[in-house]
Amino acid sequence: MLKDNPLDLLEEIRGRKVAVVGAGPSLEEVREIDADIVVSADGATNFLVKRGIIPEFVVTDLDGIEVFPKESVYVVLAHGDNVHLLGKVYNMENVIGTCQVMPFGRLNLFGGFTDGDRAVVLAKRFGAREIVLYGMDLESNFIGKFSKPFLRDNVPVSWMKREKLKIAKAIIDMVLK
């Protein structure tokens, strides 16, 4: 699953206009994406693939993604709450392992907190010329139904999710300055 130099795949981002697509409620309004490279955040991948859009990169902690296009490169975060989901990587052709602590072995630490802001950090880190956001509703009162596979409709944001989205927004604002 891991190529000898998977980080070389991320060089495709350099100098390009990159769309980062989140799974917020406004995702359903997206009709087309104006970018050279599409980076989807976890569950947004399910929506994009249904619309015939195959993201070049998928940033995921595995809790929302249900489809696995072979053409995509997966930037996968392993953490204590998703160990039971790690078997999903067997559905992926190109995998880059990431962590949120000191990296070791073949793991990488690019930065970020949620799938969406980690996608923005990744695009910036690998030299995107421009980063545009779709479905990144960080101040919405609802979680988009594509965020988690068990959601069938947009649901109210819990206090914990609100705090996570505040952190994500702060990271994105800092990166895009």
Secondary structure as UniProt FT lines:
FT   HELIX           7..10
FT   HELIX           11..13
FT   TURN            14..15
FT   STRAND          17..21
FT   HELIX           25..29
FT   STRAND          37..41
FT   TURN            42..43
FT   HELIX           44..50
FT   TURN            51..52
FT   STRAND          57..60
FT   TURN            70..71
FT   STRAND          73..77
FT   TURN            80..81
FT   HELIX           83..91
FT   STRAND          94..98
FT   TURN            105..106
FT   HELIX           115..125
FT   TURN            126..127
FT   STRAND          130..134
FT   TURN            138..139
FT   STRAND          142..143
FT   TURN            145..146
FT   TURN            149..150
FT   STRAND          155..156
FT   HELIX           159..176
//
